[in-house]
Amino acid sequence: MNIQKMLKEAQRMQQRMTETQEELASQSVEGTAGGGKVTVVANGAGEIQSIKIDPQIVDPSDVDFLQELILAAVQDAVAKAKELSGSAMSKITGNLPGLGGLF
């Protein structure tokens, strides 16, 4: 494969990656904790979009529990966003050495 052809392929891959990142930003994943009492929505880029808390679990005397549930739901949503992103990017990079682990 000549250098010019490799550069063109790299440019096409970069374009596909940009398009995929834009698509990921428009997709959403949901993380939950406490049996669904806390729900966090993130986009495919891992940005938190919303947090919903069931009012029944709000106990002013046990704020620590609520904080733990929120943290767990955020971590769940971010992990799902990373999984979605990794899956989408691996479709682009395939098994190229050194690129598969970047996303």
N, C-alpha and C positions, 0 to 999 in steps of 0.2 A: 504494500500500500504506500503510495507516495505522500509526501508531506501536505501537498495542496488538498488532496482528497481527505486526509486525516483532519485538516483544519475545517473543511466544509462540514464533515461529520460532527466535529466538536461544536460548531456553530448551530447545527440542527439540534443537537442534544441540549445545548444551552437554551435554545428557544423553547423546546418541549418542556424543560425544567421550569422556565418562567411561566409558561402557560399552566403547568400542573400546580405550581405554587399559588397562582391566582385562583384556580379551581378549588384548591384545598381551603383557601381563605373563605370561600363561599359555602363550604360544607360544615356541618356541625356534628359534634359528638356530645354525649351526655354521661356525666359521672354522677354516681349516687353513693350515699352512705346512710346508715341508720334505717335500712329497709326502705329507702326512697324518701325519707323525711327531709333530707338535704339533697338538692339536685343542682349540679353545676353544668352549664352548657359552655363548651369551648368550640372554636372553629378549628379547622384542620391545620392551621398554623400554630395552634396551641394557645391562642389568645382567649382569655376568659370572657364570655359574652354576657352571662347572667348567673345569678345564684338565687335559688328559691329555697325557703325554709318553711316547713310546716309549722304554723303557730303553736300547735300542740306540744312541740318539743322545746319551746322557749321557756326556760325556767331561770329566772333571775338569780336564784341561789346556786345554780350549777352552770355557770357560763363556760367553765372548762370543758364540759361535755359537748356543748354546742360548738366550741372552737375546734375540738377534735373531729367532730362530724364534718364541719366545713372543710378542714384541711384534708380529710380522707376523700371527700367528694372532689375537691380540686385536683388532688393527686390522681384520682381515677380518671377524671376528664382529660388531664394533660397526658396521661399514659395512653389513653385511647387516641388522642390527637397525634401523638408521636407514632403510634402504630399505623394510623391511617396515612400519615405523611410518608413513613418509611416504605409502606407497601406501594404507594403511588410512585415514589422516586425510584424504587428498585425496578419498576417496569421500564423506566427510562434508562437507567444505568446498567441494568442486567447484571451480568457477572464480570463487568470490567474490573480488573485488578485495581485495588485502591479506592474505587469509587463506591462500592457497595456499602461500606461501613460509614460513609459520610452522612447518610440521611436516616 
